[in-house]
């Protein structure tokens, strides 16, 4: 045989379908031909047990006819190395052809089944699926670790048929035996986008409660719903799924985390209805935070102020949240496990503890149960926040015991790795006191400026507490409305009806200069040995206040004496601030210099008893 063996001749040789002469001739040729030996090895690998059913093999009618004809004839033992009963040769031949036919059919059916599985929602809606959705579903199948959290549903028609109840002939019969979980994502299809999403963000812990609403298309019987959280900080131990309608006809059987598939879970759903059903998925995530900051604008006379409060939400959770209603929680929450650590675990099961929360009425419950805080209805969204000045949003506030809830009006799209600034409140004509303070014990020789007001109704506030944040105060620089920066500071949580003083830092236009004018000692007392055991120290001070501003000011000058035993004589009004300090309150005129003097007597040693009345 001079030419190389064809694929057909190799198949006949491999499966012993050729005549005795043909087998002998092919064996001799293969023994001396390297190319044909390699082709035969490739053919053997091609039809190995693992790949046999996955390949589509063209089988000629002539080959099938000859195999059938040869199977009916007695077969002579022609090759010594076969060493099996004669009848097994015919059976093997028939089996090979049968497997080839089955493989052909399965290949065609599998192609159809894969097309069905790539539908956007379910088998029932495959015909309505659009091309972009199918493309997206295929992209999810090819990527083992998608960037976003993804939901998928597996059609379970074949599994339901496999476990159908015996004796039932009705088309509506539903299997009572749950099916096995699908082995791979090939069977899964992506679900529609979120209808609504709500974020409840806590500022005392890296924790956000996410509530998603999706309209899922149910098939009567068993349905598999897959949730993937790759490259996000979602806590899989907090996942919860509930139908918002048809609750008596839909049963969430279980949530399975496949051992060999990371960062995904699958819900098994038993439905007695078919069609679209709204579902709510809740879970906790980390990486979303918020902080408050404020802008105050003083009037020209500095007697009133406009105060604007803002909230900045930052998203580093790995997930985009479109058109999300945002709610902010002020207060401390106690958890046993950090959500960031739970989200980064390789597998979600075997968790070290159970996330717990302390409810607003003092109850304690598991996050996995039905008692999940802040599960009220999601309000209707309004227009996106576009311009702070012309399209302002309101933030609704509610008191919840040790917590306080802020709900931002409307919805906001908060992409991953982005921040959003939202207007919290805008209040005008808040009565304020522009105050200056001088206290060497606290600030050295600097004069510090303050703005003072109260979080109450009298100051057009008082509806809600004011969260921690940063405040910056501006003044009007001219009649045209240009602003100049006055100062800024951080503020702590301000409850309702509490007064607050904003420290704006050193004042450039107001100075206080104390000068010691006289010092002496007097009224000595001696012990039995003739040593000085008590005395008075008498100091006279002159305090000069220089106001270079265009406005009159109010200033507090606090003087310390380093002892609780003192008396004071002054030509200005004062009050005893504490045991060791006196405070003077003055109101210098614009562009003025004002001074006052005081004499302080401090008592030391045995002279302290004189002041105490213990002679």
Backbone torsions as a table, in degrees:
resi	resn	phi	psi	omega
1	UNK	NA	115.0	-173.0
2	UNK	-91.0	-35.4	-177.3
3	UNK	-84.5	163.4	176.0
4	UNK	-74.0	153.1	178.8
5	UNK	-71.4	139.1	175.2
6	UNK	-77.3	168.5	179.2
7	UNK	-61.5	-37.0	179.0
8	UNK	-64.2	-42.8	-180.0
9	UNK	-67.1	-35.0	177.2
10	UNK	-66.6	-39.8	177.9
11	UNK	-62.2	-44.4	-179.6
12	UNK	-63.3	-36.4	179.5
13	UNK	-72.0	-43.8	-177.4
14	UNK	-61.2	-41.5	-175.7
15	UNK	-102.6	13.1	173.7
16	UNK	57.4	48.0	-179.3
17	UNK	-102.5	-8.6	-179.5
18	UNK	-83.5	168.3	176.3
19	UNK	-69.5	169.8	180.0
20	UNK	-58.9	-42.1	-179.3
21	UNK	-67.1	-41.6	179.4
22	UNK	-64.3	-40.1	178.6
23	UNK	-62.5	-43.0	-178.1
24	UNK	-66.4	-45.0	-178.8
25	UNK	-64.0	-41.2	179.8
26	UNK	-66.4	-39.7	-179.9
27	UNK	-63.1	-42.5	179.1
28	UNK	-64.2	-40.2	-179.3
29	UNK	-66.8	-44.1	-178.2
30	UNK	-63.5	-35.7	-178.8
31	UNK	-64.1	-31.8	-177.2
32	UNK	-104.9	3.0	-175.0
33	UNK	-122.6	112.1	179.3
34	UNK	-65.3	-39.8	-177.9
35	UNK	-62.2	-45.6	-178.5
36	UNK	-68.9	-32.0	176.2
37	UNK	-65.3	-40.4	177.2
38	UNK	-65.6	-40.7	178.2
39	UNK	-63.0	-36.9	179.7
40	UNK	-67.9	-39.6	177.6
41	UNK	-63.6	-41.8	176.9
42	UNK	-60.7	-42.4	-179.9
43	UNK	-63.5	-40.0	179.4
44	UNK	-64.6	-40.8	177.0
45	UNK	-66.1	-36.7	-177.7
46	UNK	-62.4	-38.1	-177.5
47	UNK	-103.3	29.4	175.3
48	UNK	-67.8	167.8	-173.2
49	UNK	-62.8	-33.9	-174.7
50	UNK	-76.7	-30.7	-174.2
51	UNK	-102.9	-3.8	-172.5
52	UNK	-59.8	-44.8	-175.4
53	UNK	-79.5	-11.7	-177.4
54	UNK	-93.4	-8.7	-177.4
55	UNK	-105.0	144.1	176.3
56	UNK	-97.3	112.1	-175.8
57	UNK	-108.0	129.4	176.7
58	UNK	-80.3	123.7	-178.5
59	UNK	-117.4	121.5	-178.5
60	UNK	-74.4	151.3	177.7
61	UNK	-63.0	-34.1	-179.4
62	UNK	-64.2	-40.4	179.4
63	UNK	-65.1	-43.0	179.8
64	UNK	-63.7	-41.6	-178.9
65	UNK	-63.5	-43.5	-178.1
66	UNK	-68.5	-36.9	178.6
67	UNK	-65.2	-42.1	179.9
68	UNK	-63.9	-42.4	-179.8
69	UNK	-65.5	-41.3	-177.9
70	UNK	-70.6	-29.9	-179.3
71	UNK	-65.5	-25.7	-178.8
72	UNK	-86.1	-6.9	-178.7
73	UNK	-102.1	153.2	174.3
74	UNK	-68.2	136.3	-175.7
75	UNK	-105.8	127.9	179.4
76	UNK	-82.5	147.7	176.4
77	UNK	-73.6	110.0	-171.6
78	UNK	-116.0	-18.6	-179.6
79	UNK	-128.2	127.8	-172.0
80	UNK	-68.0	-33.1	-173.4
81	UNK	-74.1	-8.7	179.2
82	UNK	-68.7	-48.2	171.8
83	UNK	49.9	44.4	176.7
84	UNK	-133.7	158.8	176.0
85	UNK	-54.5	150.9	-174.6
86	UNK	-62.8	-37.1	-174.3
87	UNK	-67.2	-23.8	-178.6
88	UNK	-69.9	-25.3	177.4
89	UNK	-63.9	-45.5	178.9
90	UNK	-65.5	-41.4	-179.3
91	UNK	-63.5	-39.5	179.8
92	UNK	-64.6	-40.1	179.7
93	UNK	-63.1	-46.5	179.4
94	UNK	-62.0	-41.4	-179.5
95	UNK	-62.4	-42.0	-179.9
96	UNK	-61.5	-47.2	-179.5
97	UNK	-64.1	-39.6	178.8
98	UNK	-62.3	-43.1	178.3
99	UNK	-63.5	-38.9	177.8
100	UNK	-62.8	-41.2	178.1
101	UNK	-64.7	-43.5	179.2
102	UNK	-63.7	-41.5	179.1
103	UNK	-60.6	-41.0	177.7
104	UNK	-58.3	-47.6	-177.6
105	UNK	-68.0	-43.1	-179.7
106	UNK	-63.5	-35.8	179.2
107	UNK	-62.5	-43.1	179.1
108	UNK	-67.9	-44.8	-179.9
109	UNK	-65.9	-38.0	-179.3
110	UNK	-62.4	-37.6	177.4
111	UNK	-60.7	-43.0	179.0
112	UNK	-65.3	-42.4	-178.6
113	UNK	-64.7	-38.2	179.2
114	UNK	-66.1	-35.4	176.6
115	UNK	-64.4	-39.1	177.8
116	UNK	-64.9	-43.0	-176.0
117	UNK	-66.3	-21.1	-178.7
118	UNK	-87.5	6.8	178.7
119	UNK	-64.0	157.8	-172.6
120	UNK	-72.9	-25.8	-175.7
121	UNK	-131.1	-61.4	-178.5
122	UNK	-160.9	175.1	179.5
123	UNK	-61.1	-36.7	-176.4
124	UNK	-63.8	-25.5	-177.4
125	UNK	-114.4	19.4	-176.4
126	UNK	-61.7	-38.2	-176.2
127	UNK	-67.6	-25.5	-178.5
128	UNK	-89.7	-0.2	-175.1
129	UNK	-70.4	141.8	178.0
130	UNK	-94.7	158.9	-176.9
131	UNK	-61.6	-42.5	179.2
132	UNK	-59.6	-36.3	-179.0
133	UNK	-68.7	-39.8	178.5
134	UNK	-64.3	-41.7	178.2
135	UNK	-61.1	-40.0	178.7
136	UNK	-64.4	-40.3	179.9
137	UNK	-63.1	-41.8	179.4
138	UNK	-66.1	-35.6	178.5
139	UNK	-63.9	-37.3	178.0
140	UNK	-65.0	-37.7	-179.2
141	UNK	-65.0	-34.9	-174.5
142	UNK	-82.3	-19.0	-176.4
143	UNK	-106.4	114.9	-177.2
144	UNK	-72.6	-26.5	-179.2
145	UNK	-130.2	78.5	179.4
146	UNK	-65.2	155.8	-175.6
147	UNK	-72.9	-30.3	-174.0
148	UNK	-104.9	157.9	169.8
149	UNK	-68.7	132.0	-171.5
150	UNK	-129.9	142.1	174.4
151	UNK	-109.1	139.5	177.2
152	UNK	-139.9	155.5	176.0
153	UNK	-127.9	138.3	179.7
154	UNK	-101.0	127.3	174.7
155	UNK	-68.4	131.4	-173.6
156	UNK	-115.5	29.2	-177.6
157	UNK	-64.1	-44.6	-177.9
158	UNK	-67.6	-40.2	179.7
159	UNK	-64.9	-38.0	179.2
160	UNK	-65.6	-38.8	177.2
161	UNK	-65.1	-37.9	-178.1
162	UNK	-62.5	-35.9	-176.5
163	UNK	-106.7	21.1	-178.5
164	UNK	-60.1	144.0	-178.3
165	UNK	-66.0	133.7	-179.5
166	UNK	-66.0	140.8	176.6
167	UNK	91.0	-13.6	-180.0
168	UNK	-85.7	130.7	179.6
169	UNK	-115.4	-10.0	-178.5
170	UNK	-71.1	147.0	177.8
171	UNK	-68.0	-20.3	-177.6
172	UNK	-90.0	3.3	-177.5
173	UNK	-64.2	133.2	-179.6
174	UNK	-115.8	132.4	180.0
175	UNK	-66.0	138.7	174.7
176	UNK	-89.8	-15.1	-179.1
177	UNK	-90.1	119.9	-179.2
178	UNK	-66.7	145.3	179.5
179	UNK	-81.0	168.2	174.2
180	UNK	-73.9	154.2	175.3
181	UNK	-66.7	144.5	177.7
182	UNK	-62.3	143.8	-173.9
183	UNK	-77.8	-23.2	-177.6
184	UNK	-149.2	173.4	-178.5
185	UNK	-79.2	-1.0	-179.1
186	UNK	-62.4	-32.0	-177.1
187	UNK	-80.0	-8.2	-169.2
188	UNK	-96.1	153.3	177.4
189	UNK	-129.6	150.0	-178.7
190	UNK	-75.5	149.8	-179.2
191	UNK	-97.0	167.7	-179.7
192	UNK	-66.6	162.9	-178.6
193	UNK	-66.5	168.0	180.0
194	UNK	-62.6	137.6	172.0
195	UNK	-81.6	-42.3	177.7
196	UNK	-145.3	153.5	174.6
197	UNK	-147.2	139.9	-179.9
198	UNK	-129.0	133.6	177.6
199	UNK	-113.6	124.8	173.5
200	UNK	-113.5	108.1	-169.1
201	UNK	-105.6	126.3	176.5
202	UNK	-94.0	139.5	179.6
203	UNK	-96.9	-12.0	-179.1
204	UNK	-90.9	-10.5	179.1
205	UNK	-148.1	154.0	178.8
206	UNK	-78.2	76.7	-172.6
207	UNK	-150.1	133.7	176.8
208	UNK	-136.0	128.8	174.5
209	UNK	-88.2	123.6	-179.8
210	UNK	-110.6	130.7	175.6
211	UNK	-122.6	119.8	-179.9
212	UNK	-113.9	140.6	172.0
213	UNK	-115.3	126.6	178.4
214	UNK	-134.8	141.8	175.6
215	UNK	-92.7	106.6	-176.8
216	UNK	-98.8	142.0	177.7
217	UNK	-91.4	110.6	-178.8
218	UNK	-89.8	145.6	169.9
219	UNK	-106.7	140.8	179.0
220	UNK	-63.4	119.3	-176.1
221	UNK	123.2	-139.5	-175.3
222	UNK	-97.7	139.4	178.0
223	UNK	-134.9	141.0	174.6
224	UNK	-107.3	129.3	178.6
225	UNK	-117.9	123.2	-176.5
226	UNK	-108.5	136.9	177.9
227	UNK	-123.7	124.9	-178.7
228	UNK	-117.1	138.4	-178.0
229	UNK	-129.8	29.6	-177.9
230	UNK	-59.2	138.6	176.6
231	UNK	61.9	24.6	172.6
232	UNK	-122.6	174.5	178.5
233	UNK	-108.0	30.1	177.8
234	UNK	-69.8	138.5	176.4
235	UNK	-89.5	106.6	-176.2
236	UNK	-67.7	-21.1	-179.8
237	UNK	-72.7	-11.1	-178.7
238	UNK	-102.2	4.4	-176.4
239	UNK	-63.4	135.2	177.3
240	UNK	-143.4	141.6	-178.9
241	UNK	-132.6	129.4	179.6
242	UNK	-141.4	136.7	173.2
243	UNK	-74.9	139.6	177.7
244	UNK	-92.8	-4.7	175.7
245	UNK	-149.4	161.0	179.2
246	UNK	56.5	33.8	-175.8
247	UNK	-62.5	-28.2	179.9
248	UNK	-79.7	-8.7	-177.9
249	UNK	-115.3	0.9	-179.8
250	UNK	-127.0	128.0	-177.9
251	UNK	-122.2	120.0	175.1
252	UNK	-82.4	104.5	-171.1
253	UNK	-74.2	-51.1	-173.2
254	UNK	-164.3	161.1	172.4
255	UNK	-117.8	118.5	-174.2
256	UNK	-110.6	135.5	173.4
257	UNK	-111.0	99.1	-178.1
258	UNK	-55.9	133.0	-172.3
259	UNK	-65.0	-33.0	-175.6
260	UNK	-100.5	4.7	179.4
261	UNK	-119.3	114.4	-176.0
262	UNK	-84.2	152.2	170.2
263	UNK	57.9	39.7	171.3
264	UNK	-153.9	152.2	175.7
265	UNK	-134.5	157.5	-177.9
266	UNK	-132.1	125.3	174.1
267	UNK	-90.1	137.6	172.3
268	UNK	-101.5	120.4	-174.2
269	UNK	-117.7	128.4	176.7
270	UNK	-106.8	115.6	-174.2
271	UNK	-119.0	135.6	174.6
272	UNK	-96.4	1.3	179.6
273	UNK	-127.6	162.0	175.3
274	UNK	-123.7	153.1	-179.0
275	UNK	113.9	-172.8	-176.6
276	UNK	-76.8	135.6	178.2
277	UNK	-135.7	130.9	177.0
278	UNK	-75.3	134.5	178.1
279	UNK	-124.9	153.2	173.1
280	UNK	-118.8	127.4	176.7
281	UNK	-111.6	126.4	178.6
282	UNK	-120.9	146.4	176.7
283	UNK	-165.2	166.4	174.9
284	UNK	-104.8	146.0	175.0
285	UNK	-138.1	163.6	173.6
286	UNK	-119.8	177.3	179.9
287	UNK	92.9	-1.6	176.0
288	UNK	-112.4	128.1	-177.0
289	UNK	-137.8	165.1	175.5
290	UNK	-143.2	153.9	174.6
291	UNK	-145.7	153.0	-178.1
292	UNK	-103.9	146.3	170.4
293	UNK	-147.8	158.8	-167.9
294	UNK	-136.3	150.8	177.5
295	UNK	-129.6	120.9	177.4
296	UNK	-112.0	137.7	179.0
297	UNK	-122.6	113.9	-179.0
298	UNK	-77.1	144.6	172.6
299	UNK	-70.6	169.4	-176.4
300	UNK	-62.6	-34.3	178.8
301	UNK	-87.2	-2.5	177.7
302	UNK	59.7	25.5	176.2
303	UNK	-98.1	-17.9	176.6
304	UNK	-133.0	165.1	-177.4
305	UNK	-149.5	142.8	168.7
306	UNK	-94.5	128.4	-177.7
307	UNK	-120.9	124.1	176.9
308	UNK	-114.9	131.3	177.7
309	UNK	-108.3	137.1	-179.7
310	UNK	-126.7	156.3	174.0
311	UNK	-126.4	130.9	176.2
312	UNK	-111.9	122.1	179.3
313	UNK	-104.7	126.6	179.0
314	UNK	-114.6	134.1	-176.6
315	UNK	-117.8	111.8	173.7
316	UNK	-127.4	32.2	-174.9
317	UNK	-83.4	-12.4	-175.2
318	UNK	91.3	-1.2	-176.2
319	UNK	-128.2	137.8	172.8
320	UNK	-83.3	139.3	176.0
321	UNK	-123.2	109.2	-176.4
322	UNK	-94.6	138.3	176.9
323	UNK	49.9	50.3	-175.5
324	UNK	-93.2	135.6	168.0
325	UNK	-78.6	132.6	-173.7
326	UNK	-114.2	129.4	177.7
327	UNK	-127.1	140.1	-174.0
328	UNK	-120.3	135.6	-178.6
329	UNK	-113.3	125.2	172.4
330	UNK	-103.6	124.7	-178.5
331	UNK	141.8	167.1	-176.9
332	UNK	-93.6	137.9	177.0
333	UNK	-123.3	141.2	-175.6
334	UNK	-109.2	123.4	177.9
335	UNK	-131.2	151.4	179.8
336	UNK	-86.2	-33.6	-178.5
337	UNK	-118.6	139.0	173.8
338	UNK	-75.5	130.2	-175.3
339	UNK	-63.6	-37.3	-179.9
340	UNK	-59.1	-40.6	179.7
341	UNK	-68.2	-40.6	178.6
342	UNK	-63.5	-39.6	-177.9
343	UNK	-67.3	-27.5	-176.3
344	UNK	-91.3	-1.0	179.9
345	UNK	-67.8	149.8	-178.2
346	UNK	-64.8	-43.1	178.0
347	UNK	-128.9	143.8	-173.7
348	UNK	-78.5	-18.2	-177.2
349	UNK	-82.9	176.6	-175.8
350	UNK	56.2	44.4	-179.7
351	UNK	-70.3	151.4	-176.8
352	UNK	-74.4	-21.7	-178.9
353	UNK	-158.0	-177.0	-179.3
354	UNK	-115.4	126.7	175.3
355	UNK	-63.0	130.8	-179.5
356	UNK	-129.9	157.4	176.7
357	UNK	-133.5	155.8	175.0
358	UNK	-103.5	116.3	-173.5
359	UNK	-73.4	172.4	-173.9
360	UNK	-72.6	-19.5	177.4
361	UNK	-100.6	11.4	176.0
362	UNK	96.0	-8.0	178.6
363	UNK	-71.5	158.1	176.6
364	UNK	-123.3	135.3	-178.4
365	UNK	-148.1	166.3	178.3
366	UNK	-82.0	145.2	177.1
367	UNK	-68.3	-22.4	-178.1
368	UNK	-77.6	-15.9	-174.5
369	UNK	-85.7	-164.4	-177.4
370	UNK	-79.5	-19.3	-175.5
371	UNK	-86.5	82.7	177.0
372	UNK	-110.5	127.0	-174.0
373	UNK	-68.4	154.2	172.8
374	UNK	62.4	49.8	-179.6
375	UNK	-109.2	38.3	178.0
376	UNK	-77.4	177.0	-179.8
377	UNK	-67.7	146.4	178.9
378	UNK	-85.0	121.6	-178.8
379	UNK	-66.6	160.5	178.1
380	UNK	-66.3	138.2	-177.0
381	UNK	-78.8	151.0	173.9
382	UNK	-110.6	-168.3	-176.8
383	UNK	-65.0	152.2	178.0
384	UNK	-62.6	148.5	177.4
385	UNK	-71.0	116.4	-175.5
386	UNK	-112.2	-47.1	-175.7
387	UNK	-135.6	123.9	-176.0
388	UNK	-60.7	-31.9	-174.6
389	UNK	-82.9	-31.7	-171.6
390	UNK	-113.3	-19.0	-178.2
391	UNK	-132.2	61.7	-174.6
392	UNK	-75.7	147.3	176.8
393	UNK	-107.8	152.0	175.4
394	UNK	-100.4	156.4	174.6
395	UNK	-119.6	117.1	178.7
396	UNK	-79.8	139.0	-178.1
397	UNK	-120.9	141.7	177.8
398	UNK	-136.6	137.9	176.8
399	UNK	-86.1	130.2	-178.4
400	UNK	-132.9	70.7	179.1
401	UNK	55.0	-122.3	-177.2
402	UNK	-77.1	-5.4	176.0
403	UNK	-104.8	161.4	171.4
404	UNK	-138.6	133.7	-172.4
405	UNK	-109.8	127.1	173.6
406	UNK	-111.4	124.7	176.8
407	UNK	-111.7	117.6	-179.2
408	UNK	-78.7	133.1	-177.1
409	UNK	-62.2	138.8	175.5
410	UNK	74.5	-155.9	-177.7
411	UNK	-129.1	158.7	178.9
412	UNK	-138.4	140.9	170.9
413	UNK	-89.5	121.3	-176.6
414	UNK	-119.7	91.4	-179.7
415	UNK	-68.4	159.4	175.7
416	UNK	-64.3	140.6	-179.5
417	UNK	66.2	23.9	176.6
418	UNK	-121.5	161.9	173.0
419	UNK	-126.3	149.7	-179.8
420	UNK	-127.3	134.4	174.3
421	UNK	-101.2	124.4	-176.6
422	UNK	-122.9	138.5	179.3
423	UNK	-77.2	125.7	-179.5
424	UNK	-92.3	-50.5	177.7
425	UNK	-155.7	161.9	178.6
426	UNK	-145.3	106.3	-175.4
427	UNK	-120.8	130.6	179.2
428	UNK	-105.6	164.2	173.4
429	UNK	56.5	45.2	173.2
430	UNK	-83.3	121.0	179.1
431	UNK	-68.3	129.2	-178.3
432	UNK	-133.4	159.7	171.0
433	UNK	-113.2	122.2	175.2
434	UNK	-89.3	113.0	-167.3
435	UNK	-126.3	142.1	174.6
436	UNK	-115.9	145.4	-178.8
437	UNK	-133.5	142.4	175.1
438	UNK	-130.8	122.6	-179.4
439	UNK	-152.0	105.1	-176.3
440	UNK	-62.0	-33.6	-178.5
441	UNK	-66.7	-23.4	-177.5
442	UNK	-104.3	-43.3	-171.3
443	UNK	-125.8	12.7	-179.1
444	UNK	69.8	-136.8	-177.4
445	UNK	-95.1	18.2	-179.5
446	UNK	-94.3	145.8	171.7
447	UNK	-96.8	127.6	-174.9
448	UNK	-107.6	138.0	-179.8
449	UNK	-98.3	141.6	179.3
450	UNK	-132.8	152.2	166.7
451	UNK	-119.7	127.4	-173.2
452	UNK	-120.8	133.8	174.0
453	UNK	-156.2	179.5	-178.8
454	UNK	-126.9	146.0	176.9
455	UNK	-86.9	73.4	-178.8
456	UNK	-145.1	175.4	-176.7
457	UNK	-65.2	-33.0	-179.4
458	UNK	-60.9	-27.5	179.2
459	UNK	-104.3	23.4	179.1
460	UNK	62.8	22.2	176.9
461	UNK	-123.8	-150.9	172.1
462	UNK	89.2	-0.1	177.9
463	UNK	-76.0	-34.9	-176.7
464	UNK	-142.5	160.6	169.1
465	UNK	-64.6	161.8	177.2
466	UNK	-109.3	117.2	-175.7
467	UNK	-67.4	164.9	173.2
468	UNK	-54.3	148.1	176.9
469	UNK	174.6	-172.5	178.6
470	UNK	-109.5	135.2	179.4
471	UNK	-122.1	138.1	175.4
472	UNK	-125.1	133.3	-176.6
473	UNK	-111.9	134.8	179.1
474	UNK	-121.8	154.6	174.3
475	UNK	-121.7	158.9	178.3
476	UNK	-80.3	121.0	-175.0
477	UNK	-80.9	-28.3	-179.3
478	UNK	-155.8	-179.7	-177.6
479	UNK	-71.3	-15.1	-179.5
480	UNK	-84.3	-1.9	174.7
481	UNK	95.4	4.3	176.8
482	UNK	-67.5	145.0	-175.1
483	UNK	-107.9	150.0	173.4
484	UNK	-124.3	142.8	-177.3
485	UNK	-77.1	128.0	-179.6
486	UNK	-96.2	-48.2	-179.3
487	UNK	168.4	171.9	-179.0
488	UNK	-151.0	163.5	-179.9
489	UNK	-161.4	169.4	172.1
490	UNK	-94.8	141.7	179.3
491	UNK	-119.6	150.4	174.6
492	UNK	-92.5	173.2	179.3
493	UNK	-54.5	125.9	-177.4
494	UNK	-111.4	106.0	178.3
495	UNK	-67.1	168.4	176.3
496	UNK	-65.4	141.2	177.4
497	UNK	71.2	16.7	178.0
498	UNK	-106.2	141.1	179.4
499	UNK	-83.8	148.5	-178.7
500	UNK	-136.1	141.7	173.9
501	UNK	-118.6	123.5	-179.4
502	UNK	-95.3	115.4	179.0
503	UNK	-79.9	111.4	-176.6
504	UNK	-98.3	6.5	175.5
505	UNK	92.6	-176.2	-176.5
506	UNK	-60.9	142.2	178.8
507	UNK	-95.0	133.2	-178.1
508	UNK	-87.6	-25.9	-171.0
509	UNK	-104.6	1.9	177.8
510	UNK	-129.5	126.5	-178.4
511	UNK	-130.3	148.7	175.6
512	UNK	-124.0	128.3	-177.6
513	UNK	-126.2	102.1	175.8
514	UNK	-84.2	141.2	179.4
515	UNK	-133.7	130.1	176.4
516	UNK	-80.7	116.6	-174.7
517	UNK	-94.5	-29.4	-177.6
518	UNK	-159.4	149.6	176.9
519	UNK	-148.0	134.7	176.0
520	UNK	-155.5	164.5	174.4
521	UNK	-117.5	154.7	-175.2
522	UNK	-159.8	171.3	173.1
523	UNK	56.9	59.1	-179.7
524	UNK	-74.6	146.9	173.6
525	UNK	-127.9	144.5	-173.3
526	UNK	-122.9	151.7	175.6
527	UNK	-89.3	-173.3	-176.2
528	UNK	-65.4	-23.1	-179.9
529	UNK	-89.9	-2.1	179.4
530	UNK	89.0	10.0	177.7
531	UNK	-87.1	150.2	177.4
532	UNK	-66.1	124.2	-178.3
533	UNK	-120.6	-4.0	177.0
534	UNK	-166.4	151.4	-179.0
535	UNK	-165.9	165.8	175.0
536	UNK	-111.6	143.0	172.3
537	UNK	-114.5	127.4	-174.5
538	UNK	-119.6	120.8	-179.3
539	UNK	-124.5	139.9	175.8
540	UNK	-116.7	125.5	-177.4
541	UNK	-118.6	147.1	170.8
542	UNK	-117.4	125.2	-179.4
543	UNK	-111.1	119.8	-179.4
544	UNK	-110.6	130.0	-178.9
545	UNK	-116.1	125.7	-178.0
546	UNK	-114.9	116.1	178.6
547	UNK	-111.5	107.7	179.0
548	UNK	-97.9	9.4	-179.8
549	UNK	-81.1	167.3	177.8
550	UNK	-86.8	-0.9	-177.2
551	UNK	-123.0	150.9	171.5
552	UNK	-68.2	154.2	-176.5
553	UNK	-130.2	163.1	170.8
554	UNK	-114.1	130.8	-176.5
555	UNK	-136.1	141.0	174.4
556	UNK	-109.8	124.1	176.8
557	UNK	-112.4	115.1	-177.8
558	UNK	-106.6	128.7	-178.2
559	UNK	-119.6	134.3	-179.8
560	UNK	-108.7	149.1	-173.6
561	UNK	-122.3	0.1	175.7
562	UNK	61.9	17.0	175.7
563	UNK	-158.9	153.7	178.5
564	UNK	-88.4	-1.9	-177.5
565	UNK	-109.9	97.4	-176.9
566	UNK	-155.6	156.4	171.4
567	UNK	-133.1	153.9	-171.1
568	UNK	-137.4	138.7	170.9
569	UNK	-126.7	127.7	-174.6
570	UNK	-145.7	156.0	174.4
571	UNK	-96.8	18.5	175.0
572	UNK	-137.1	152.1	-179.5
573	UNK	-66.9	144.0	178.9
574	UNK	-148.9	168.0	174.1
575	UNK	-136.3	151.4	175.7
576	UNK	-78.3	108.6	-175.5
577	UNK	-74.7	-46.4	172.5
578	UNK	-152.9	-166.4	-172.6
579	UNK	-63.0	-28.9	-173.6
580	UNK	-118.3	6.2	-175.2
581	UNK	-134.4	148.4	170.6
582	UNK	-120.3	149.7	-176.8
583	UNK	-128.0	132.6	177.3
584	UNK	-108.1	136.6	177.8
585	UNK	-116.6	123.4	-176.2
586	UNK	-134.9	162.5	-179.5
587	UNK	-134.9	77.8	-179.7
588	UNK	-65.3	146.2	177.7
589	UNK	-77.4	166.0	178.2
590	UNK	-63.2	146.3	176.3
591	UNK	50.1	50.0	-174.7
592	UNK	-132.3	164.8	173.7
593	UNK	-129.7	124.5	-174.1
594	UNK	-130.2	144.5	-177.5
595	UNK	-141.2	152.8	173.4
596	UNK	-146.6	160.6	-180.0
597	UNK	-124.0	153.4	173.0
598	UNK	-147.5	153.1	176.1
599	UNK	-121.1	126.3	-178.1
600	UNK	-116.5	132.2	175.9
601	UNK	-111.1	122.7	177.6
602	UNK	-110.5	143.1	-173.6
603	UNK	-110.1	134.1	-173.5
604	UNK	-130.6	151.8	178.4
605	UNK	60.9	-133.0	-177.8
606	UNK	-66.6	-17.2	-179.9
607	UNK	-71.6	-18.4	175.4
608	UNK	-60.4	-30.5	-179.9
609	UNK	-67.9	-25.1	178.5
610	UNK	-65.2	-46.2	179.7
611	UNK	-68.3	-34.5	-179.2
612	UNK	-77.6	-9.2	179.6
613	UNK	81.7	17.5	-179.3
614	UNK	-108.5	80.0	179.6
615	UNK	-77.8	NA	NA
